[in-house]
């Protein structure tokens, strides 16, 4: 099985950078650990993206070591589009679900 193409929307990339910066401010190096674990989660999604659909067409993936973060994405053909990476305590977006 070939890997899916991954597209990370600009808004999601900005969220990812803000999360990594916040973690680095808490403890140097922790932001890099978050980024590494996110990269691992995205690699897994590229090979097996068919997790449970949670809201409409949106699916959720999770980040090992950072269980309170969720990757919100869709699968369209051979393309995975990441719309959001967010902490689960954050107020849910009406479009993407809880």
Secondary structure, DSSP 8 states (H G I E B T S, - for coil): ----EEEE-HHHHHHHHHHHHHHHHHSTTHHHHHHHHHHHHHHHHHH-----EEETTEEEEEETTEEEEEEEEEEETTEEEEEEEEETTS--BTTTB-
